Amino acid sequence: MKCNEYINKIGDILSSIAVFLSLYGIYKQAESVKNKKNKLTAIFPIMLVLTLFLRLPTILCIAFEHKSGWFSVIILLLKMIGLIYLSYLSI
């Protein structure tokens, strides 16, 4: 099954937004370390989870085209679970 053009455009837009979210998370984490408030803040893993979530449509399109793409979907979900747990520990 091939994804239509609309889903590809939405995936591209969401992937672009994901880049800026991850950069914001990196900035907030670096600011926290620089100010020596906390070594780990919850905002960084949360931003990474949002980044991975926004990339999900693109990865699902790849998985629908290639059977080996489902491995990437499973890995993505495991990463999201791990980052959610990390943000829980950071609070």
Secondary structure, DSSP 8 states (H G I E B T S, - for coil): ----HHHHHHHHHHHHHHHHHHHHHHHHHHHHHHTTS-S--SHHHHHHHHHHHHHHHHHHHHHHH-TTHHHHHHHHHHHHHHHHHHHHHH-
